[in-house]
Each structure stands twice: as structure tokens, then as C-alpha cells.
């Protein structure tokens, strides 16, 4: 990766990381155990560089699967907790994010602050409909929050009954359920244009074909400064919600990357075509510290997140999220846009994180699962016949892409052509298998409570 694309160190963020490390090492016996096993004495750590070079990476395996919760949360009796946020259990084991009552109140304030910056929720009366899977909840001091989980009938009924009383409706969902919700709404003749719609999508990354498809269905104006739009938000059960997120400027940057191959190649490197367009995120350096560990030649490596609140019941430092990402300097990105004659988005934030998605979703052909999931949205006339569930299987070097029809739909005759046109030649599957809804062998009916597995190595 060219040096001029690397971000400069932030002294304030580095100082916050060092202060947090010292406080956690003093408070938490389990963390001192891990430090000792790595041959590290807390007194030897005198800089952020020392932390990155010498301190152990934390993971679900060496924390939640090794130590008792009572030991991880030393100093915070479990009955004193206000809330527990569970991980998805995607890897077969659960881990937990614990919060005290004071931290829960601070989290509601932080969410309001973030969503106000994105959607002006403090000045526009907002109905927030939380359609995230059961167990993922959030609170607000200024929005009306309705938690429906993955019940599309309940969500649509709430919007019908309450929506007209609000200046805007904010949907919070994951990509697969959002597809389900809009499918059912289309069959019922729901007119989304009756409301000023805003959307936050969490749980997993998605592509720009998906964003365009959802914008068309929900009446979003992605390129209008004051129009409704769709934001991606990244949370980690063990760490918290809304850790990394998009802004209008980062969405504009990502859409330029998705449509200008030469610019994308220059910024992302030669793997760009197979790996797809990464999410373009920013984050609050007062809340988290982000590292990219063992980067490859293009600067992408394992994402490590450190929480900068040492008073958290389980303060995690250098925690592996399982994602692959890269940090870049906004000024260098703007210079590269200028070099290719592309308009630079206004207010491009710093820091700037490019996130490819889960490391385990890299396929044997070098492509990422996400490029296949997005390919089915390249043509709306095809996407409306599919649930959005995609499973990839490999027989040697031959890849088969399995997709599921919505109930009572006929297979789109141009599906294979659409998929092939949306994928680079090296990523095209040997076969595209189309399954009737009830015959889909990878989960006959989607319950939307669990993350759908698109690839099993």
C-alpha cells in the first residue's frame, strides 16, 4: 500500500488507548493473566506502539470461552447489570456485552447523538422501528422506539398506525429481513412514499446494488442532501452497537468506488474485483480505537477494536471482530479522486475505515461471499423473485451458487445472465441453482432470528 494512503497517528486517540490499557491492567486479573502469558509486564508498556507490538489480541476463545463471566466482569456483580447484549452465536458459541445502568443511559445518549447527525432525530419527531433479531435492542431519549424483532406483519402494522403522526420513520434491520419486509409490503400495496423513510442496516455488510434496490422500494433519495437515505452501522455483541458507521460522504465515496474501476483499483489494489467494494466507515475515536493487524500488500488485515471506557464491566482491548479492514487517510483519498477527475464528497470524515467483511467468507477462488449476495440485486426484475438468501458450495474448483425463490415465484429466465454480468469473470460460478422457496435445502424457511450462513468452509 502506498505510504501516502496511510493515516497519520492521532496523538489524542493514542493517549486514550494507553490510559485505558493501564486502567484495565490494574483492574482486571484475567487481563493480567493474558499479559503474563504473552511475556508482558504492564509497567513495560509506555506507548500505543508498545500496545500494538506486544500486547495480546483478544478473541472469543481466549476470553469468553476461557474465563468465567464473574471473573471477566471483576468488580461488577452480575445482578447489578442493567442489560446484556448477546453475540449472534454465528460461530457456535455465544459471548456477551455487559452494561451497567449508567452505561445504558450513556448508550442511549450516544445513539441519539449519532442518529441525530445522520437523520436529525432531535428536531424531526421520529418513529424508530427496530426489526433486528430478538435480543438486539436499543433505547432513545428523543425517538419513539417500537421493537418488533423479525415480525414483518407487526412492523408494517405499527408503521400504518403510528407513522402518520411522525415527521419520519426510521427502519432498523438486517439486509435479509429488510428484503422480506419490502417483499411483503409490496404484496400488500404499502405506499412507502406516505412517510419520510430512513434506514439503518446492521448485522452484516451489503453491496451497492442492494442499496439501490432498497432505495427504489422505500422511496429513498440517496443523492439528495436532505432526502431519506440508507446507512450501514456495524456493531459487535461483545463490544456494543453502532461502533462504525456510514455518513452521506462515505456512502458517496463507496458509490464512486463501485462505479469507477480505475479509481477503485488505485485505492483498493488488484484484489478489488474479486473482493468487492468495501464498506466505507468512520467511528468515534473517543469511544473506540481501531487497528489493522498483519496487513497484506494492499493494506487490508484483521480488524482489532479496543473499547476506550475502562469502567465497562468487561473492557476488551485489541479484540478480534473477525473482519478484514484497512485504514486510509481521507486527504489521500481526496487527492486520488482529483487525479481521476472525480468529485470528492464533501465532509469526508476522519478516521476512514474500509471494511471488506468477515475473514471466513473469503472463498477458495479468492472472491468474497458479499459479491455474490449483491449480484442478485443488479436487476430489480430478478431480485424481486428471490428471498436474498445465497448459499455457495464448492466441488474442487467449481463453485455453485444456490438461491431461493420467494413463495409462488417462477425462476427468472435471465438470472444466470444477470449474475454473470454483475460478477468479474474470475468469480463467475459454474452453476446457478434456483430452488423453490419450500425446497431450499439450506434452511427451508428462513426464521431471520439467526444469521444466514452463505458459505461453510
Phi, psi and omega per residue, in radians:
X1 nan 2.297 3.104
X2 -1.014 2.439 -3.096
X3 -1.058 -0.544 -3.068
X4 -1.270 -0.135 3.055
X5 -1.584 -0.223 -3.108
X6 -1.306 2.400 3.121
X7 -1.267 2.649 3.059
X8 -1.372 2.634 3.114
X9 -1.140 2.494 3.104
X10 -1.763 1.867 -3.075
X11 -1.018 -0.701 -3.120
X12 -1.134 -0.734 3.130
X13 -1.162 -0.681 3.111
X14 -1.117 -0.701 3.118
X15 -1.146 -0.678 3.118
X16 -1.129 -0.690 3.111
X17 -1.103 -0.783 -3.125
X18 -1.123 -0.758 3.101
X19 -1.058 -0.729 -3.141
X20 -1.140 -0.759 3.116
X21 -0.988 -0.835 -3.084
X22 -1.109 -0.682 3.140
X23 -1.199 -0.732 -3.132
X24 -1.180 -0.736 3.121
X25 -1.086 -0.603 3.123
X26 -1.288 -0.587 -3.009
X27 -1.552 -0.585 -2.859
X28 -1.941 1.837 3.118
X29 -1.014 -0.653 -3.124
X30 -1.106 -0.619 3.131
X31 -1.244 -0.656 3.076
X32 -1.107 -0.583 3.072
X33 -1.077 -0.811 3.140
X34 -1.141 -0.668 3.089
X35 -1.091 -0.781 -3.128
X36 -1.089 -0.713 3.125
X37 -1.129 -0.453 3.086
X38 -1.560 0.054 3.134
X39 1.296 0.529 -3.069
X40 -2.019 2.219 2.951
X41 -1.690 2.298 -3.121
X42 -0.922 -0.554 -3.093
X43 -1.221 -0.300 -3.134
X44 -1.460 -0.182 -3.085
X45 -1.614 1.943 -3.032
X46 -2.134 0.031 -3.085
X47 -2.744 2.813 3.045
X48 -1.038 -0.580 3.122
X49 -1.126 -0.629 3.075
X50 -1.093 -0.707 3.134
X51 -1.079 -0.838 -3.109
X52 -1.141 -0.589 -3.054
X53 -1.466 -0.561 -2.919
X54 -2.091 -0.482 -3.016
X55 -1.390 2.558 -3.068
X56 -1.202 2.624 2.952
X57 -1.360 2.398 3.078
X58 -1.683 2.616 -3.137
X59 -2.585 2.985 3.068
X60 -1.023 -0.633 -3.062
X61 -1.191 -0.764 -3.058
X62 -1.624 0.096 3.046
X63 -2.088 -1.380 -3.014
X64 -1.183 -0.509 3.140
X65 -1.549 -0.118 -3.120
X66 -1.901 -0.803 -3.038
X67 -1.799 2.592 3.034
X68 -1.151 2.615 3.095
X69 -1.005 -0.670 -3.138
X70 -1.075 -0.555 3.127
X71 -1.403 -0.691 3.102
X72 -1.073 -0.641 -3.115
X73 -1.719 0.673 -3.119
X74 -0.936 2.242 -3.132
X75 1.685 -0.196 3.122
X76 -2.184 1.756 3.109
X77 -1.022 2.353 -3.077
X78 -1.010 -0.666 3.109
X79 -1.140 -0.231 3.128
X80 -1.512 -0.083 -3.121
X81 -1.214 2.570 3.058
X82 -1.553 -0.619 -3.073
X83 -2.725 2.777 3.069
X84 -2.310 2.246 3.067
X85 -1.880 2.132 -3.100
X86 -1.586 2.602 2.983
X87 -1.257 3.026 -3.089
X88 -1.265 -0.321 -3.027
X89 1.233 0.314 -3.057
X90 -1.019 -0.591 -3.122
X91 -1.592 0.125 3.095
X92 1.743 -0.178 3.106
X93 -2.335 2.600 -3.128
X94 -1.727 2.589 2.935
X95 -2.297 3.004 -2.905
X96 -2.447 2.494 2.977
X97 -1.833 2.128 -3.044
X98 -1.866 2.501 -3.131
X99 -2.456 2.452 3.019
X100 -1.444 3.042 -3.133
X101 -1.157 -0.675 3.089
X102 -1.125 -0.683 3.131
X103 -1.251 -0.588 3.052
X104 -1.080 -0.745 3.122
X105 -1.130 -0.705 3.117
X106 -1.164 -0.605 3.137
X107 -1.147 -0.700 3.100
X108 -1.092 -0.708 3.111
X109 -1.141 -0.690 -3.141
X110 -1.166 -0.710 3.114
X111 -1.134 -0.755 3.099
X112 -1.048 -0.733 -3.131
X113 -1.096 -0.783 -3.112
X114 -1.169 -0.757 -3.105
X115 -1.319 -0.431 3.031
X116 -1.186 -0.713 3.098
X117 -1.094 -0.585 -3.102
X118 -1.501 -0.707 -2.956
X119 -2.289 0.106 -3.139
X120 0.986 0.845 -3.056
X121 -1.271 -0.287 3.120
X122 -1.420 -0.363 3.139
X123 -1.924 -0.305 3.064
X124 -1.923 2.014 3.077
X125 -0.921 2.186 -2.938
X126 -2.213 2.257 2.950
X127 -1.686 1.982 3.107
X128 -1.729 2.102 3.139
X129 -1.853 1.881 -3.073
X130 -1.528 1.828 3.139
X131 -1.837 0.320 3.088
X132 -1.220 2.739 -3.109
X133 -0.976 2.710 -3.112
X134 -0.890 2.382 3.140
X135 1.783 -0.301 3.115
X136 -1.818 1.825 -3.105
X137 -2.229 2.838 3.047
X138 -2.594 2.759 -3.136
X139 -2.070 2.842 -3.131
X140 -2.547 2.597 3.055
X141 -1.701 -0.127 -3.099
X142 -2.245 -0.338 3.125
X143 -1.731 2.711 2.896
X144 -1.514 2.086 -3.080
X145 -1.869 2.129 3.053
X146 -1.967 2.090 -3.101
X147 -1.786 1.942 -3.103
X148 -1.885 -0.177 -2.970
X149 0.947 -2.543 -3.026
X150 -1.667 0.984 3.064
X151 -2.026 1.708 -3.101
X152 -1.150 -0.591 3.120
X153 -1.131 -0.719 3.135
X154 -1.167 -0.759 -3.127
X155 -1.086 -0.786 -3.115
X156 -1.192 -0.640 3.105
X157 -1.136 -0.697 3.115
X158 -1.125 -0.757 3.141
X159 -1.135 -0.691 3.119
X160 -1.115 -0.741 -3.054
X161 -1.386 -0.699 -3.007
X162 -1.824 -0.463 -3.013
X163 -0.906 -0.789 -3.089
X164 -1.059 -0.325 -3.120
X165 -1.460 -0.101 -3.034
X166 -2.028 2.709 3.097
X167 -1.278 -0.440 3.110
X168 -2.742 2.752 3.086
X169 -2.062 2.224 3.137
X170 -1.901 2.032 3.056
X171 -1.617 2.338 3.061
X172 -2.156 2.053 -3.012
X173 -2.769 2.982 2.980
X174 -1.665 2.906 -3.013
X175 -1.046 -0.758 -3.051
X176 -1.166 -0.729 3.132
X177 -1.258 -0.581 3.095
X178 -1.068 -0.653 3.058
X179 -1.090 -0.810 3.116
X180 -1.030 -0.787 -3.106
X181 -1.066 -0.794 -3.125
X182 -1.240 -0.546 3.062
X183 -1.079 -0.873 -3.119
X184 -1.125 -0.716 3.130
X185 -1.071 -0.680 3.134
X186 -1.120 -0.716 3.132
X187 -1.160 -0.526 -3.131
X188 -1.552 -0.046 3.125
X189 1.276 0.494 3.130
X190 -1.137 2.302 3.103
X191 -1.748 1.693 -3.110
X192 -1.149 -0.413 -3.114
X193 -1.178 -0.173 3.053
X194 -1.175 -0.354 -3.048
X195 -2.148 2.683 2.927
X196 -1.447 1.862 -3.031
X197 -1.657 2.467 2.975
X198 -2.324 2.645 -3.053
X199 -2.417 2.361 2.935
X200 -2.051 2.163 -3.137
X201 -1.929 2.206 3.119
X202 -2.170 -2.943 3.052
X203 1.428 -0.725 -3.130
X204 -2.771 2.875 3.131
X205 -1.341 2.819 3.102
X206 -2.526 2.972 -3.092
X207 -1.808 3.032 -3.098
X208 -1.300 -0.456 3.007
X209 -1.078 -0.705 3.104
X210 -1.110 -0.768 -3.121
X211 -1.073 -0.762 3.129
X212 -1.105 -0.742 3.135
X213 -1.051 -0.809 -3.126
X214 -1.184 -0.643 3.108
X215 -1.075 -0.710 3.121
X216 -1.124 -0.696 -3.091
X217 -1.319 -0.588 -3.034
X218 -1.760 0.029 3.105
X219 1.248 0.595 -3.141
X220 -1.500 2.561 3.118
X221 -1.944 1.478 -2.968
X222 -1.078 -0.564 -3.045
X223 -1.766 0.034 3.132
X224 -1.610 2.247 -3.061
X225 -0.969 -0.573 -3.097
X226 -1.935 0.145 -3.096
X227 -1.438 2.933 3.047
X228 -1.179 2.553 -3.104
X229 -2.577 3.056 -3.056
X230 -2.107 2.112 -3.116
X231 -1.919 2.443 2.976
X232 -1.625 2.421 3.126
X233 -2.303 2.294 -3.119
X234 -1.878 2.166 3.011
X235 -2.190 2.864 3.078
X236 -2.352 2.199 -3.028
X237 -0.891 -0.742 -3.084
X238 -1.254 -0.401 -3.015
X239 -1.866 -0.729 -3.131
X240 2.519 3.105 -3.132
X241 -1.634 2.734 2.983
X242 0.944 0.853 3.118
X243 -1.322 -0.803 3.110
X244 -2.216 2.581 -2.996
X245 -2.768 2.822 3.095
X246 -1.544 2.748 2.886
X247 -2.117 2.987 3.083
X248 -1.010 -0.643 -3.125
X249 -1.186 -0.700 -3.135
X250 -1.255 -0.540 3.042
X251 -1.123 -0.765 3.107
X252 -1.061 -0.704 3.098
X253 -1.095 -0.794 -3.114
X254 -1.110 -0.654 -3.138
X255 -1.208 -0.532 3.015
X256 -1.187 -0.715 3.099
X257 -1.089 -0.628 -3.095
X258 -1.285 -0.368 -3.026
X259 -2.019 -0.150 -3.135
X260 -2.131 1.689 -3.000
X261 -1.081 -0.707 -3.084
X262 -1.154 -0.762 3.086
X263 -1.085 -0.775 3.137
X264 -1.084 -0.724 3.129
X265 -1.095 -0.718 -3.115
X266 -1.167 -0.660 -3.100
X267 -1.456 -0.682 -2.957
X268 -1.763 -0.326 -3.128
X269 1.626 3.070 -3.020
X270 -1.160 -0.325 3.142
X271 -1.372 -0.057 -3.018
X272 -0.970 -0.776 -3.034
X273 -1.062 -0.753 -3.094
X274 -1.401 -0.540 -3.069
X275 -1.525 -0.215 3.124
X276 1.434 -3.122 -3.110
X277 -1.562 2.095 -3.103
X278 -1.219 2.722 2.941
X279 -1.092 2.543 3.073
X280 -1.943 1.861 -3.012
X281 -2.011 2.800 2.859
X282 -2.239 3.103 -3.141
X283 -2.802 2.914 -3.110
X284 -1.562 1.924 -3.096
X285 -1.207 -0.182 3.037
X286 -1.431 -0.287 -3.086
X287 -1.813 -0.733 -3.097
X288 -2.354 2.730 2.991
X289 -2.065 2.312 -3.061
X290 -2.021 2.347 3.023
X291 -2.161 2.688 2.966
X292 -2.021 1.954 -3.013
X293 -1.637 2.468 3.114
X294 0.789 1.047 -3.120
X295 -1.162 2.629 3.069
X296 -1.486 -2.980 -3.073
X297 -1.089 -0.426 3.129
X298 -1.636 0.062 3.091
X299 1.570 0.023 -3.138
X300 -1.596 2.337 3.121
X301 -2.675 -2.984 -3.094
X302 -1.235 2.341 -3.113
X303 -1.474 2.208 3.068
X304 -2.078 2.292 -3.117
X305 -2.117 2.291 3.046
X306 -1.986 2.237 3.055
X307 -1.424 2.357 -3.018
X308 -1.747 0.371 3.039
X309 -1.959 1.750 -3.093
X310 -1.190 -0.217 -3.124
X311 -1.551 0.019 3.037
X312 -1.022 2.544 3.116
X313 -0.956 -0.715 3.058
X314 -2.209 1.551 -3.123
X315 -1.390 2.053 -3.049
X316 -1.851 2.278 3.138
X317 -2.048 2.388 3.117
X318 0.943 0.863 -3.084
X319 -1.518 2.248 -3.140
X320 -1.361 2.058 3.134
X321 -1.482 -0.250 -3.069
X322 1.585 0.051 -3.099
X323 -1.766 2.867 3.078
X324 -2.005 2.256 -3.099
X325 -2.626 -3.132 -3.132
X326 -2.697 2.430 3.058
X327 -1.707 2.372 3.123
X328 -2.322 2.759 3.130
X329 -1.508 2.151 3.136
X330 -0.977 -0.672 -3.128
X331 -1.093 -0.635 3.124
X332 -1.236 -0.644 3.088
X333 -1.116 -0.753 3.116
X334 -1.093 -0.686 3.111
X335 -1.134 -0.660 3.133
X336 -1.199 -0.692 3.053
X337 -1.030 -0.772 3.119
X338 -1.063 -0.713 -3.103
X339 -1.100 -0.499 -3.140
X340 -1.751 0.191 3.078
X341 1.204 0.498 -3.122
X342 -1.863 2.458 3.124
X343 -1.170 2.308 3.123
X344 -1.455 2.291 3.100
X345 -1.038 2.449 3.086
X346 -1.231 2.540 3.040
X347 1.070 0.701 3.064
X348 -1.096 2.140 -2.960
X349 -1.396 2.842 2.977
X350 -2.250 2.320 0.065
X351 -1.308 2.910 -3.128
X352 -2.264 2.049 -3.095
X353 -1.983 2.215 3.037
X354 -1.747 2.072 -3.033
X355 -2.029 2.091 3.123
X356 -1.445 -0.518 -3.097
X357 2.146 -2.816 -3.023
X358 -1.209 2.348 3.134
X359 -1.088 -0.626 -3.076
X360 -1.308 -0.076 3.128
X361 -1.684 0.278 2.988
X362 -1.420 2.243 -3.026
X363 -1.573 2.875 -3.128
X364 -1.027 -0.460 3.131
X365 -1.483 0.102 3.129
X366 1.554 -0.151 3.132
X367 -1.452 2.853 3.092
X368 -1.811 2.532 -3.140
X369 -0.900 -0.636 -3.052
X370 -1.027 -0.542 -3.111
X371 -1.196 -0.516 3.118
X372 -1.347 -0.708 3.128
X373 -1.113 -0.581 -3.124
X374 -1.399 -0.464 -3.060
X375 -1.056 -0.549 -3.084
X376 -1.267 -0.208 3.115
X377 -1.697 0.079 -3.104
X378 -1.151 -0.437 3.124
X379 -2.285 2.004 -3.072
X380 -1.058 -0.549 -3.126
X381 -1.194 -0.395 3.048
X382 -1.515 -0.819 -3.051
X383 -1.023 -0.591 -3.073
X384 -1.184 -0.277 3.110
X385 -1.560 -0.110 -3.009
X386 -2.057 2.643 3.114
X387 -1.332 -0.378 -3.036
X388 1.764 -0.203 3.100
X389 -1.284 2.242 3.135
X390 -2.274 2.254 3.018
X391 -2.133 2.353 3.125
X392 -1.967 2.323 3.079
X393 -2.235 2.656 -3.091
X394 -2.193 2.398 3.000
X395 -2.151 1.641 -2.998
X396 1.180 -2.163 3.136
X397 -1.609 -0.087 -3.101
X398 -1.548 2.221 -3.114
X399 -1.872 2.312 3.050
X400 -1.963 2.328 3.129
X401 -1.850 2.064 -3.129
X402 -1.814 2.298 3.111
X403 -2.257 2.753 -3.060
X404 -2.033 2.276 3.047
X405 -1.315 2.604 2.959
X406 -1.209 2.803 -3.125
X407 -0.952 2.374 3.042
X408 1.176 0.332 3.124
X409 -1.698 2.624 3.040
X410 -1.636 2.636 3.136
X411 -1.094 2.256 3.095
X412 -1.119 2.176 -3.071
X413 -1.139 -0.417 -3.098
X414 -1.769 0.291 -3.060
X415 -1.040 -0.881 -3.094
X416 -1.055 -0.725 -3.136
X417 -1.121 -0.701 3.134
X418 -1.131 -0.807 -3.138
X419 -1.071 -0.815 -3.108
X420 -1.121 -0.676 -3.135
X421 -1.184 -0.500 -3.099
X422 -1.507 -0.159 -3.083
X423 -1.977 2.575 2.982
X424 -1.116 2.662 -3.042
X425 -0.952 -0.705 -3.083
X426 -1.191 -0.273 -3.101
X427 -1.792 -0.064 -3.043
X428 -1.170 2.314 -3.111
X429 -1.263 2.690 3.077
X430 -1.197 -0.508 -3.130
X431 -2.615 2.606 2.999
X432 -2.071 1.954 -3.086
X433 -1.716 2.154 -3.105
X434 -1.858 2.157 -3.068
X435 -1.964 2.377 2.942
X436 -1.012 2.652 -3.025
X437 -0.877 -0.911 -3.033
X438 -1.346 -0.222 -3.121
X439 -1.738 -0.051 -3.105
X440 -1.010 2.045 -2.956
X441 -1.432 0.022 -3.071
X442 -1.922 0.554 -3.051
X443 2.180 1.585 -2.962
X444 -0.967 -0.791 3.041
X445 -2.213 2.301 -3.118
X446 -1.319 2.286 3.106
X447 -1.680 -0.196 3.061
X448 1.142 -0.058 3.080
X449 -1.372 -0.504 -3.108
X450 -1.962 2.585 3.082
X451 -1.114 2.308 3.119
X452 -1.312 2.327 -3.098
X453 -1.590 2.016 -3.097
X454 -1.633 -0.251 -3.116
X455 -2.681 2.252 3.034
X456 -2.021 1.935 -3.128
X457 -1.031 nan nan
